[in-house]
Amino acid sequence: MGYETCHPKTKGPSTPKDGKKVKSKNHSPILITSCSALNTACQKLSKAESLAIDTEYVAEGRYYPRLELIQITGGSQIYLIDVQAVQKLKPLSRLLRNKATKIFHACEEDLKILAQNEMKIGGDVFDTQVAASLVGYPKHTALKRLVNELVGVELGPCQGGSNWSARPFKKQQLKYAAGDVQYLHSLHKVLSAKLDKRQRIKWYKQEQKALLNKIYNPKKLTAEDLMKRVSNWGTVGDDGRRLIQELVLWRERKAKKLNLPRIRFCSDKCLVALAIYKPLSLKDAQIGRRINKGFYKRYEKEIVSIIKRASKLPKRTKKKLPSKQEVSEPTPTGLVE
């Protein structure tokens, strides 16, 4: 659930061994670090009519966020799945495709990263944040407020900036992670009743259908789409416009291949400068103050090739480019085996 979670003030558990319960005052989550433990958990969860789910991941410094932990419960026992330890997630992938209702809070990023790891959700999806927005709460109401006002549980201080890639997990991390799903079943029950009372279940289903379509059928991004995400792209002029479209496609491919954020590979300022100055040599590149000279030297052959190719393109490229120049939203190789 992003990088900030809020949970009850309880005495923290010790980091457990695989399949062992984490002692806690309010619940006893089980940390899963092996395929056999995951199989056992999925068999038990397959009997549940609804599943509460959350994820923890690391996005900083990467093009593709790396999934680290999946929290899941059928309403009583909470399981914390260490994705990097287990790796073979087919049993979980099968479980998530079943007909049980899947309950999330602010589900969009969770659904995206699960899909990127070949775990597509089956059955109905219930997002407590979206449901709350249809019964009078602000659009992005925090889990802490909903649990406090609708379940009657006062949640403790927030945890921010936790490093989910570090192992072993800290006892506080496991407690917070478990808390992200602990009250979702209760919220589902209360919010479903409120939606029904206000006759807004149909509205909710329309909202979720649109979101699922957006996630599972992502729009193909054209060069123009990518160009308009670049700061100050409009300063490059018509000639530069042709070139910057070629450059943004190149940057996108390289960032994916190297698994780096776009601007970590090549900043917007550098991209715009390349489109304005069109340097065909390192000497030319030194004219553009915003062009990183080390970067240019490393990719000189590719950059020069792009500049020359762009100079031969038609003068106007405002229309959608051919499909071969489209790129998809991030869809990395899954971890499922």
N, C-alpha and C positions, 0 to 999 in steps of 0.2 A: 504494500500500500504506500507507494511513493517513498519518501524519506522521513516522514514524521508521523508517529503514531502515539495515541494517548490511551493509557490503561490504568486499571485500579492500583492503588497503593497496597501491594501485598509483599510478603517476604519472598525474595527471589529464590528460584531453584538452583541446584548445582547442575553443571553441564553433564548430561546423562550419556550412557553408552547406548548403542543401537538397540531399539526396541524396548528400552527401559523407560519407566514413567518418570516425569519430572515432577518432584513433589512441590505442591503449591497449596496455599490456603483455599483457593476457590476452584481449582481444576487441576487435572493431572495430565498434561499433554505428553505425547510419546514422540520422541525424536527418531526419525527413520533415516538410516544411513546405509542400508543394504537392500538388495533385490528381494531377498526372502522376507524381510520385514515389510517391505512395500506390498508384496503379494498378499500377505496376511491382512494388512490394513485395508487394502482394496476389496478383499473378499467381505470383510465386515461392513465396509461402507456401501457396498453394492445393495444392501438391504434397506438403506435409508430412502425415505420419500423425498428428502431435500438435503442438499449439501451446501454448507457455508464455506466459502473459499476466499483466500487472499494470497498475494505473492510478495516477495521481497526480491529486489534485483539491483544490479549495479549498472548505471548508465554512463557515469562520468568517464570521459576519455575513450569512449567506444562509439562506433557507428551503430552496432547492434548491442542493445542492453543484454547483460548476462543474467539469466535467471539463477537465483541462489537458493531460495526457500519457497516452498508452497505449504500454506496452512489450510487444513481441511477438516471439517467435522460434520457428522451426521446429526448432531444435536446434543451429543453427550461427550464421547471421547474425542479429544482434539489430537490430530496428527500433524507433525511438523516434518516435512520431507526435505532433506538436504539434497538438492538436485545435483550438485557437483559430486557428491559422494555416491549417490545411487546411479545416476546417468541413464541406465536402461529403464525408461519410464513407460513402456508399453502398457503395463497393467493400469496405470493411472490414466493414460490416454483413453483406454477402453472405458474406464469408469466415468470419465467426464463426458463421454458421448451417450451415456444412458439417458433414460427419460426423467430422471429425478430433477426437480427444480434446483437450479444453481443460484445461490444467494451471494451477492457481493455488495460492497460499499464503494461507489465510484469505480465502476467495473471496466471502463474503457481501456486503461493501460494494462490491467490484469489480463483482459481478453486478448489484447494485442500480443503481449509477450508469451502467453500460452499458445496462441496460434503460431507465432514464430518458432515455437519449439514443438510443433506438430501435435498440439493438443487443442482440438476444436471442441467447443461446448455443444452438447446435445440437450434436449429438453428446454423448458422455459428458463429464462434468465430474469432474476429479480434483483434490481439495483436499489438498495435502500435510500441512496442519495437522490436518485431520480424520482422514486416514489414519494419521498418527503417533499420534493419541490412541487408536486402536484396536489399536495394537501395543505399548502400554506407556508412551508418553510422556504428560505432562500435557496437559490439554485445549487450552491456548493456548500451546503451545510455539513459541518464536520461530524464524524462518527461520535465524537465525545459528547456533543450537544444532543444528538438523537438518543443515545443510550441514557443520558442523564434525564431527559424530559419524557421519554416514552417507556423506558424500562425501569427507571428509578434507581439507577446505579451511578454513583458519583465517581467519575474516572479521575485518575491522578495526573501528574505532570506529563508533558509530552516528551518523547524521545526524538532528537533530531540528529541527522548526520551519521547514523550508525553505519559501520563498515560491514556490510553483509558478505563480503568476499573473504573475510578473515575466518580462519578455523583454528581451534574449535570455537563455536558460538559462545558468547558470554551468557551467563545465566539471565541477565537483564534482557538481552535480545530475545531469548526464547520465551520469556514471560510476556514481553510486549507483542511478539509475533502471535502467540496463542490468543492474546486479548483481542486481536483484530477480527477473529471469527467467533469469539465466545458468545457474543450477544446478537449475532446476525439472525438467528432463528427467531428470537424474541421480537426483534424489529420487523422481521418479515410478517409475523402474525399480526402485530399492531397496525402496521402500515397497510397491509392488505385489507383489513377491516375498514380503515379510514378511506381507502380508495373506493371500496364497495359502497360505503355510506354516501360518498359524494358522487357516485356513479362516474368514476374516472378510470376504471380499469381499462376501458377501451382506449382512452388517451395514453395510458401507460404502455399498453401493448404496441401502440403505434410508435411511441418514442423508442422502445427497445428494438423493434423491427428495423427502424432506420439505422440505429447504432450498429446492430449486428451486420447489416448489409454493408455499412461503411467499413467495418473491420474485416469481414470475410470476402468482400469484393472491392478491394481498394482501387481507387482511381489511378489510372496510369498517368504519371507526371510527364508532361512535355518539357522540352527545352525552355519554352516560354514560361511555364509554371516555375521552373527552377530559377530562371533568370530573375523573376519578380521577387524572389526571396532574398536576392543579393542587395545589400545596402548600397544606395546611390547608383543602381544600375542605369538609371535614366541619364546619367552624365556622359555616357560613352558615345552618344550620337548614333546615327543610322549605320555607319560602317562598323562601329564598335559593337552595335547590337548584334550583328551577324556573328561576330567573333565571340562575344560573351556567351551566346547560346551554345556555341560549340565547346567553350571552356567549362561551362557549368555541367554539361553532360560528361565531359572528361573528368572533372573533379568528383562527380557522383560515383563514377565507376571506380576511380582510384580509392576513394574513401571507403567504399564497400569492400574492395579487395584487401585493403590494409586494416580494415576495421577501426577506422579513426573518424572522429567527428569531421564534418565537411570543413569547418573553419580551422581545425587543427592541421589538416592536410594543406589547405591553401586558404588564407583569409579572404574575406570579401574585398578588402582594400587592395590586396595584391591582384585579385581577379579583375577588378575594375581597371587597375593600372595596366595590366597586360592588354586589355581590350582597347585602351586609349593609345598606348605607345607602340603596341605591336612589335616588340623587340625581336629581331631575327638573329641576334648574337648577344653574348654577355656584355659586350661594350654598349650595345643599344639598351640593354636592360638597366645599365647603370644610370641612364637618364631618368628613368622612372623611380622617384624616391621611395615609393611604396612597394616596389618589387623586391622581394627577398632574393638577394643575389645567390645565396647558397641553394635555395629552392630552385631558382632558374637554372643554375649550373647542373643540378642533379637531373632535371627533367627537360633540358634544353632541346633535345631532339624531338620529344613529343610536343612541346610547346610550339616550336618552329613549324612542325608539320601541321598543327591545328591552325596556326595563323595563315599559312599558305593555302590550306584547304578552304578556310573561311573566306579568303579573298576571291575565290572562284564561285562562291554561292550567289544566288540571285540577290539583288539589292534589297528587296523587301521580304521579310520573313515573319510578318506579324501573325499570319495564319498558323494554325496548328501544324507542327512538323510531321513528317511521315512517321508511321508506327515504329519504324526501325530506330527512330530517335527518341522513343518513349522509354521511360524507366519506371519500374514499379516501386511502390513503397517498400521499406525493408522487409525481406522475407528470407532470413538466414537459414542455413541448414539446421534441421532440428536435432535435438539431443536424443530423440526416441530411437531405440534400436530394437 
